Structure formats: structure tokens, C-alpha cells
């Protein structure tokens, strides 16, 4: 009985955190959540396991992850702020190189966008298609994984 009481006591904060996470307001960029393919090359198969197994970009509430052309491991960028207007989302990431560490970052740590390593603008082209305007490392559109090909 004491063991059960201790487990419940330890689990109570976790349950409270879960409840507060469910009560959070929707994120302004919620329309981007999920896995996207394309960007580097024109998008191919968006329905199969191949797309879901290795998407190019993944958007979550707090993180944007992307693969690079020659390195399939994901570069993770923590979202500092995001602002949305109609069909556009503007991301500001936590600084990539505090203390002058930029020389140690991989060349593809950002998206090759005009705003630098710590900014990304996403433009919605259709219900399941986006672009990264002006980003040299993602010149092609991206399509959401799990949607029928056009």
C-alpha cells in the first residue's frame, strides 16, 4: 500500500503537466504540424512509408527539424517565436551560435534563407503544399506526407 501511495505521489506532477499541456491554446503555426517531403528536390511520393520514414522537414509546436542533402540526420531548431498572417508563418529560432560558435555549425544548419540561420518564412501554396521563399537550400515546394499525390 505504501508503494502504491508513493507511485501516485510521484505520478501526480506528471498528470498535472499533461493536463496543462492539453489546456494550452493552439499554436499559430498548427497548420504546419507534421512531416513534409520535397524542398531539396520536387516532392515525390507523399502517401507511402518512404515519405513518413524520411521526410525532409518536420514541424512540431516547439521544434522544426530538417534533413540535409548528404546527411540524413535531422538538424533541430528550437522555435523562439512564430508569427502568422493568412498563408505565411515567420519563424525566429533560438540563436544558433551563442558565443561565436558559428564556425563549428554545419553549413546546412539553417535553410539558406535571406534572414540568416535563425529565421525561416513559410508560405502556404495549397492545403498540403508549402514553399520556403528565397531559401537556396530548399528551392522546391514541399508537400505534406500522408496526402494523395497530385
Residue frames as a rotation matrix with the C-alpha (Angstrom) as fourth column:
UNK 1
0.569 0.822 0.000 0.00
0.822 -0.569 0.000 0.00
0.000 0.000 -1.000 0.00
UNK 2
0.415 -0.496 -0.763 2.85
0.153 -0.789 0.595 2.39
-0.897 -0.363 -0.251 0.80
UNK 3
-0.638 -0.684 0.354 4.45
0.420 0.076 0.904 1.63
-0.646 0.725 0.238 -2.56
UNK 4
-0.112 0.700 0.705 1.19
0.976 -0.055 0.210 2.45
0.186 0.712 -0.677 -4.38
UNK 5
0.781 0.395 -0.483 0.85
0.529 -0.831 0.175 5.71
-0.332 -0.392 -0.858 -2.46
UNK 6
-0.038 -0.887 -0.460 4.45
0.114 -0.461 0.880 6.66
-0.993 -0.019 0.119 -3.35
UNK 7
-0.662 -0.161 0.732 3.83
0.703 0.203 0.681 5.87
-0.258 0.966 -0.021 -7.06
UNK 8
0.349 0.869 0.351 0.69
0.915 -0.396 0.070 8.01
0.200 0.297 -0.934 -7.05
UNK 9
0.653 -0.176 -0.737 2.55
0.307 -0.828 0.470 10.81
-0.693 -0.532 -0.486 -5.30
UNK 10
-0.443 -0.892 -0.088 5.32
0.183 -0.186 0.965 10.70
-0.878 0.411 0.246 -7.91
UNK 11
-0.561 0.276 0.781 2.86
0.827 0.218 0.518 10.48
-0.027 0.936 -0.350 -10.82
UNK 12
0.357 0.814 -0.458 0.70
0.783 -0.528 -0.329 13.42
-0.510 -0.241 -0.826 -9.68
UNK 13
-0.016 -0.370 -0.929 3.03
-0.181 -0.912 0.367 16.14
-0.983 0.174 -0.052 -11.08
UNK 14
-0.927 -0.332 0.174 3.25
0.080 0.279 0.957 14.30
-0.367 0.901 -0.232 -14.40
UNK 15
-0.264 0.917 0.300 -0.52
0.962 0.274 0.008 14.11
-0.075 0.290 -0.954 -14.64
UNK 16
0.415 0.386 -0.823 -0.77
0.432 -0.880 -0.195 17.81
-0.800 -0.275 -0.533 -13.86
UNK 17
-0.509 -0.664 -0.547 1.77
-0.258 -0.489 0.833 18.63
-0.821 0.565 0.078 -16.60
UNK 18
-0.855 0.235 0.462 -0.22
0.510 0.539 0.670 16.54
-0.092 0.809 -0.581 -19.07
UNK 19
0.160 0.977 -0.141 -3.41
0.939 -0.195 -0.283 18.33
-0.304 -0.087 -0.949 -18.14
UNK 20
0.270 -0.084 -0.959 -1.85
0.049 -0.994 0.101 21.78
-0.962 -0.074 -0.264 -18.52
UNK 21
-0.814 -0.579 -0.054 -0.37
-0.055 -0.016 0.998 20.82
-0.579 0.815 -0.019 -21.91
UNK 22
-0.521 0.700 0.488 -3.85
0.854 0.420 0.308 19.90
0.011 0.577 -0.817 -23.11
UNK 23
0.441 0.732 -0.520 -5.19
0.760 -0.612 -0.217 23.26
-0.477 -0.299 -0.826 -21.95
UNK 24
-0.511 -0.701 -0.498 -2.60
0.266 -0.680 0.684 25.28
-0.818 0.217 0.533 -23.91
UNK 25
0.451 0.675 -0.584 -4.07
-0.377 -0.449 -0.810 27.39
-0.809 0.585 0.052 -26.69
UNK 26
0.759 -0.160 0.631 -3.47
0.579 0.609 -0.542 26.20
-0.297 0.777 0.555 -30.24
UNK 27
-0.252 -0.925 -0.284 -0.16
0.466 -0.373 0.802 27.21
-0.848 0.069 0.525 -31.77
UNK 28
0.272 0.385 -0.882 -0.36
-0.480 -0.740 -0.471 29.83
-0.834 0.551 -0.017 -34.53
UNK 29
-0.321 -0.500 -0.805 1.55
-0.947 0.147 0.286 27.51
-0.025 0.854 -0.520 -36.87
UNK 30
-0.178 0.326 0.928 -0.58
-0.392 0.842 -0.371 24.44
-0.903 -0.430 -0.022 -36.15
UNK 31
0.807 0.533 -0.254 -1.44
-0.408 0.192 -0.893 24.18
-0.427 0.824 0.372 -39.86
UNK 32
0.259 -0.806 -0.533 2.21
-0.855 0.066 -0.515 23.17
0.450 0.589 -0.672 -40.44
UNK 33
0.011 -0.303 0.953 2.41
-0.810 0.556 0.186 20.35
-0.586 -0.774 -0.240 -37.87
UNK 34
0.836 0.273 0.477 3.58
-0.055 0.905 -0.421 17.09
-0.547 0.326 0.771 -39.38
UNK 35
-0.147 -0.900 0.411 6.02
0.317 0.351 0.881 15.70
-0.937 0.260 0.233 -41.91
UNK 36
0.752 0.312 -0.581 6.79
-0.365 -0.538 -0.760 17.28
-0.549 0.783 -0.291 -45.28
UNK 37
0.126 -0.700 0.703 8.71
0.652 0.592 0.473 15.98
-0.747 0.399 0.532 -48.31
UNK 38
0.653 -0.012 0.757 10.40
0.677 -0.437 -0.592 17.87
0.338 0.899 -0.277 -51.14
UNK 39
0.884 -0.289 -0.368 12.20
-0.012 -0.800 0.600 21.15
-0.468 -0.525 -0.711 -50.71
UNK 40
-0.144 -0.989 -0.015 15.57
-0.227 0.018 0.974 19.92
-0.963 0.144 -0.228 -51.91
UNK 41
-0.997 -0.003 0.072 14.08
0.067 0.304 0.950 18.19
-0.025 0.953 -0.303 -54.96
UNK 42
-0.362 0.932 -0.019 10.49
-0.787 -0.294 0.542 18.31
0.500 0.211 0.840 -56.23
UNK 43
-0.280 0.296 0.913 8.29
-0.774 0.493 -0.397 16.20
-0.568 -0.818 0.091 -53.94
UNK 44
-0.780 0.011 -0.625 7.73
-0.416 0.738 0.531 12.61
0.467 0.675 -0.571 -55.00
UNK 45
-0.218 0.701 -0.679 5.66
0.399 0.699 0.594 10.02
0.891 -0.142 -0.432 -53.12
UNK 46
-0.578 0.060 0.814 3.67
-0.617 -0.684 -0.388 11.61
0.534 -0.727 0.432 -50.30
UNK 47
0.443 0.892 0.091 1.47
-0.769 0.326 0.549 8.65
0.460 -0.313 0.831 -49.37
UNK 48
0.587 -0.155 -0.794 3.83
0.090 0.988 -0.126 5.79
0.804 0.003 0.594 -48.65
UNK 49
0.857 -0.323 -0.401 6.10
0.486 0.250 0.838 4.69
-0.171 -0.913 0.371 -45.88
UNK 50
-0.035 -0.922 0.387 9.04
0.955 -0.145 -0.258 6.21
0.294 0.360 0.885 -47.74
UNK 51
0.012 0.116 0.993 7.72
0.086 -0.990 0.115 9.72
0.996 0.084 -0.022 -47.12
UNK 52
0.843 0.390 0.371 6.88
-0.324 -0.182 0.928 9.11
0.430 -0.902 -0.027 -43.47
UNK 53
0.771 -0.584 -0.254 10.14
0.636 0.687 0.352 7.21
-0.031 -0.433 0.901 -42.95
UNK 54
-0.322 -0.921 -0.217 12.41
0.854 -0.382 0.354 10.04
-0.409 -0.071 0.910 -44.07
UNK 55
0.746 0.614 0.258 10.60
0.666 -0.685 -0.295 13.36
-0.004 0.392 -0.920 -44.52
UNK 56
-0.050 -0.769 0.638 12.61
0.625 -0.522 -0.580 16.44
0.779 0.370 0.507 -45.43
UNK 57
-0.747 -0.105 0.657 11.11
-0.327 -0.803 -0.499 18.75
0.579 -0.587 0.565 -42.77
UNK 58
-0.167 0.696 -0.698 9.08
0.807 0.503 0.309 18.10
0.566 -0.512 -0.646 -39.60
UNK 59
-0.487 0.118 0.865 7.17
-0.348 -0.935 -0.068 20.85
0.801 -0.334 0.497 -37.80
UNK 60
-0.196 0.460 -0.866 6.09
0.877 0.477 0.055 20.49
0.438 -0.749 -0.497 -34.16
UNK 61
0.820 0.565 -0.093 4.89
0.531 -0.691 0.490 23.01
0.212 -0.451 -0.867 -31.59
UNK 62
0.828 -0.502 -0.248 8.40
-0.107 -0.576 0.811 23.84
-0.550 -0.645 -0.530 -30.36
UNK 63
-0.201 -0.961 0.191 10.86
-0.086 0.211 0.974 22.44
-0.976 0.180 -0.125 -32.92
UNK 64
0.817 0.243 -0.523 11.50
-0.548 0.047 -0.835 22.46
-0.179 0.969 0.171 -36.67
UNK 65
0.075 -0.782 0.619 13.66
-0.083 0.614 0.785 19.59
-0.994 -0.110 -0.019 -37.91
UNK 66
0.784 0.153 -0.602 15.21
-0.593 -0.105 -0.798 19.19
-0.185 0.983 0.009 -41.36
UNK 67
0.539 -0.640 0.548 17.47
0.542 0.761 0.356 16.79
-0.645 0.105 0.757 -43.21
UNK 68
0.123 -0.592 -0.797 20.37
-0.619 -0.673 0.404 17.80
-0.776 0.444 -0.449 -45.38
UNK 69
0.584 0.127 -0.802 21.20
-0.800 0.254 -0.543 16.61
0.135 0.959 0.250 -48.86
UNK 70
0.011 -0.707 -0.707 24.18
-0.398 0.645 -0.652 14.46
0.917 0.289 -0.275 -47.85
UNK 71
-0.952 -0.305 0.008 23.35
-0.114 0.331 -0.937 13.85
0.283 -0.893 -0.350 -44.18
UNK 72
-0.244 0.948 -0.207 20.01
0.180 0.254 0.950 12.19
0.953 0.194 -0.232 -43.31
UNK 73
-0.417 0.120 -0.901 20.26
0.908 0.083 -0.410 13.06
0.025 -0.989 -0.143 -39.60
UNK 74
0.480 0.768 0.425 17.96
0.727 -0.619 0.297 15.88
0.491 0.166 -0.855 -38.57
UNK 75
-0.807 -0.535 0.250 19.07
0.345 -0.771 -0.536 19.39
0.480 -0.346 0.806 -37.72
UNK 76
0.111 0.874 -0.474 16.79
0.965 0.020 0.262 20.56
0.238 -0.486 -0.841 -34.90
UNK 77
-0.752 -0.256 0.608 15.91
0.179 -0.966 -0.186 24.21
0.635 -0.031 0.772 -34.46
UNK 78
-0.430 0.583 -0.690 14.08
0.867 0.054 -0.495 25.37
-0.251 -0.811 -0.528 -31.34
UNK 79
0.000 0.541 0.841 11.36
0.645 -0.642 0.414 27.89
0.764 0.543 -0.349 -32.08
UNK 80
-0.873 -0.270 -0.406 11.77
0.481 -0.609 -0.630 31.16
-0.076 -0.746 0.662 -30.20
UNK 81
-0.320 0.824 -0.468 8.79
-0.277 -0.553 -0.786 32.94
-0.906 -0.122 0.405 -31.80
UNK 82
-0.767 0.182 0.616 6.40
0.635 0.354 0.686 32.40
-0.093 0.917 -0.387 -34.68
UNK 83
-0.424 0.651 -0.629 4.09
-0.307 -0.757 -0.577 34.93
-0.852 -0.052 0.521 -36.27
UNK 84
-0.579 0.295 0.760 1.43
0.737 0.588 0.334 34.10
-0.348 0.753 -0.558 -38.82
UNK 85
-0.362 0.551 -0.752 -0.50
-0.528 -0.786 -0.322 36.11
-0.769 0.280 0.575 -41.38
UNK 86
0.465 0.691 -0.554 -3.02
-0.859 0.199 -0.473 34.49
-0.217 0.695 0.685 -43.70
UNK 87
0.993 -0.063 -0.102 -0.91
0.021 0.929 -0.370 31.89
0.118 0.365 0.923 -45.55
UNK 88
0.196 -0.975 0.108 2.51
-0.125 -0.134 -0.983 32.77
0.973 0.179 -0.148 -44.11
UNK 89
0.956 -0.047 -0.289 4.40
0.293 0.186 0.938 31.76
0.009 -0.981 0.192 -40.97
UNK 90
0.376 -0.860 0.344 7.56
-0.343 -0.474 -0.811 33.60
0.861 0.187 -0.473 -39.90
UNK 91
0.838 -0.150 -0.525 9.81
0.492 0.625 0.606 31.66
0.237 -0.766 0.598 -37.53
UNK 92
0.296 -0.817 0.494 12.56
-0.732 -0.526 -0.432 33.03
0.613 -0.234 -0.754 -35.33
UNK 93
0.606 -0.162 -0.779 14.72
0.349 0.934 0.078 30.26
0.715 -0.320 0.622 -33.87
UNK 94
0.883 -0.424 -0.202 16.82
0.097 -0.255 0.962 30.39
-0.459 -0.869 -0.184 -30.72
UNK 95
0.540 -0.708 -0.456 20.24
-0.833 -0.527 -0.168 31.73
-0.122 0.470 -0.874 -31.70
UNK 96
0.937 -0.156 -0.313 22.30
-0.001 0.894 -0.448 29.11
0.350 0.420 0.838 -33.46
UNK 97
0.206 -0.971 -0.125 25.69
0.630 0.229 -0.742 30.31
0.749 0.074 0.659 -32.42
UNK 98
0.984 0.106 0.141 25.92
-0.035 -0.666 0.745 31.84
0.173 -0.738 -0.652 -28.96
UNK 99
0.625 -0.780 0.026 29.44
-0.167 -0.101 0.981 32.95
-0.763 -0.617 -0.193 -28.07
UNK 100
0.189 -0.605 -0.773 30.90
-0.935 -0.351 0.046 32.87
-0.300 0.714 -0.633 -31.58
UNK 101
-0.286 -0.265 0.921 30.46
-0.175 0.959 0.221 29.15
-0.942 -0.098 -0.320 -32.21
UNK 102
0.623 0.671 -0.402 29.14
-0.503 -0.050 -0.863 29.70
-0.599 0.740 0.307 -35.76
UNK 103
-0.054 -0.713 -0.699 32.32
-0.989 0.135 -0.061 28.29
0.138 0.688 -0.712 -37.31
UNK 104
-0.872 -0.290 0.394 31.55
-0.392 0.896 -0.209 24.91
-0.292 -0.337 -0.895 -35.72
UNK 105
0.071 0.974 0.213 28.00
-0.373 0.224 -0.900 24.66
-0.925 -0.016 0.379 -37.06
UNK 106
-0.317 -0.111 0.942 27.32
0.716 0.623 0.315 22.54
-0.622 0.774 -0.118 -40.16
UNK 107
-0.984 -0.128 -0.125 26.96
0.014 -0.752 0.659 24.64
-0.178 0.647 0.742 -43.29
UNK 108
-0.557 0.829 -0.047 23.37
0.047 0.088 0.995 23.42
0.829 0.552 -0.088 -43.70
UNK 109
-0.829 0.217 -0.515 22.26
0.550 0.151 -0.822 24.25
-0.100 -0.964 -0.245 -40.15
UNK 110
-0.457 0.699 -0.550 19.85
-0.375 -0.713 -0.593 26.88
-0.806 -0.065 0.588 -41.46
UNK 111
0.343 0.654 0.674 17.69
0.492 0.486 -0.722 26.75
-0.800 0.580 -0.155 -44.56
UNK 112
-0.600 -0.639 0.481 19.81
0.765 -0.282 0.580 29.08
-0.235 0.716 0.658 -46.68
UNK 113
0.421 0.878 0.230 17.24
0.902 -0.431 -0.005 31.84
0.095 0.209 -0.973 -46.28
UNK 114
0.099 -0.363 0.927 17.82
0.345 -0.861 -0.374 35.59
0.933 0.356 0.040 -46.68
UNK 115
0.734 0.293 0.613 17.16
-0.393 -0.553 0.735 36.19
0.554 -0.780 -0.291 -42.95
UNK 116
-0.263 -0.925 0.274 20.12
-0.865 0.100 -0.491 34.02
0.427 -0.366 -0.827 -41.90
UNK 117
-0.811 -0.218 -0.543 20.43
-0.051 0.951 -0.305 30.87
0.583 -0.220 -0.782 -39.77
UNK 118
-0.913 0.344 -0.219 17.83
0.287 0.159 -0.945 31.86
-0.290 -0.925 -0.244 -37.23
UNK 119
-0.304 0.845 -0.440 14.90
-0.594 -0.529 -0.606 32.84
-0.745 0.078 0.663 -39.46
UNK 120
-0.919 0.135 0.370 12.52
0.357 0.683 0.637 30.96
-0.167 0.718 -0.676 -41.75
UNK 121
-0.387 0.848 -0.363 9.46
-0.752 -0.518 -0.407 32.13
-0.533 0.116 0.838 -43.66
UNK 122
-0.824 0.232 0.517 6.96
0.376 0.907 0.190 29.51
-0.425 0.351 -0.834 -44.80
UNK 123
-0.578 0.634 -0.514 4.37
-0.780 -0.614 0.120 30.27
-0.239 0.470 0.850 -47.48
UNK 124
-0.290 0.581 0.761 1.26
0.161 0.813 -0.560 28.08
-0.943 -0.039 -0.329 -47.87
UNK 125
-0.894 -0.060 -0.444 0.67
-0.422 -0.219 0.880 27.39
-0.150 0.974 0.170 -51.57
UNK 126
-0.168 0.858 -0.486 -2.24
-0.450 0.372 0.812 24.97
0.877 0.355 0.324 -51.16
UNK 127
0.722 0.556 0.411 -3.87
-0.597 0.202 0.776 22.86
0.349 -0.806 0.479 -48.46
UNK 128
0.859 -0.440 0.260 -0.91
0.184 0.740 0.647 20.43
-0.477 -0.508 0.717 -48.38
UNK 129
0.326 -0.776 0.540 1.86
0.876 0.034 -0.481 22.35
0.355 0.630 0.691 -50.15
UNK 130
0.846 -0.165 -0.507 4.30
0.172 -0.815 0.553 24.96
-0.505 -0.555 -0.661 -48.85
UNK 131
0.488 -0.789 0.373 7.41
0.525 -0.077 -0.848 26.80
0.698 0.610 0.377 -50.01
UNK 132
0.370 -0.503 -0.781 10.33
0.701 -0.400 0.590 28.50
-0.609 -0.766 0.205 -48.27
UNK 133
0.931 0.100 0.350 10.59
0.335 -0.609 -0.719 31.71
0.141 0.787 -0.601 -50.36
UNK 134
0.682 -0.703 0.204 14.15
-0.578 -0.688 -0.438 32.73
0.448 0.181 -0.876 -51.19
UNK 135
0.478 -0.513 0.713 15.76
-0.581 0.424 0.694 29.81
-0.659 -0.746 -0.095 -49.32
UNK 136
0.101 -0.520 -0.848 18.53
-0.981 0.089 -0.172 28.49
0.165 0.849 -0.502 -51.58
UNK 137
-0.863 -0.472 0.182 18.75
-0.500 0.849 -0.171 25.11
-0.074 -0.238 -0.968 -49.81
UNK 138
-0.475 0.791 0.386 15.02
0.457 0.597 -0.659 24.43
-0.752 -0.137 -0.645 -50.27
UNK 139
-0.868 0.048 -0.494 14.20
-0.371 -0.723 0.583 25.73
-0.329 0.689 0.645 -53.78
UNK 140
-0.722 0.619 -0.310 11.37
0.024 0.471 0.882 23.27
0.692 0.629 -0.355 -54.50
UNK 141
0.066 0.830 0.553 7.91
-0.823 -0.268 0.501 23.12
0.565 -0.488 0.665 -52.90
UNK 142
-0.965 -0.232 0.127 7.21
-0.260 0.757 -0.599 20.70
0.043 -0.611 -0.790 -50.05
UNK 143
-0.056 0.968 -0.243 4.14
-0.543 0.175 0.821 18.50
0.838 0.178 0.516 -49.72
UNK 144
-0.015 0.165 0.986 2.66
-0.986 0.160 -0.042 17.04
-0.165 -0.973 0.160 -46.55
UNK 145
-0.898 -0.295 -0.328 3.32
-0.331 0.942 0.058 13.34
0.292 0.161 -0.943 -46.06
UNK 146
-0.767 0.627 0.137 0.19
0.366 0.602 -0.710 11.21
-0.527 -0.494 -0.691 -45.93
UNK 147
0.103 0.804 -0.585 -1.74
-0.374 -0.514 -0.772 13.11
-0.922 0.298 0.248 -48.62
UNK 148
0.569 0.165 0.806 -2.58
0.574 0.622 -0.533 11.89
-0.589 0.766 0.259 -52.13
UNK 149
-0.606 -0.795 -0.037 -0.15
0.452 -0.383 0.806 12.87
-0.654 0.471 0.591 -54.89
UNK 150
0.188 0.658 -0.729 -1.43
-0.346 -0.650 -0.676 15.36
-0.919 0.380 0.106 -57.41
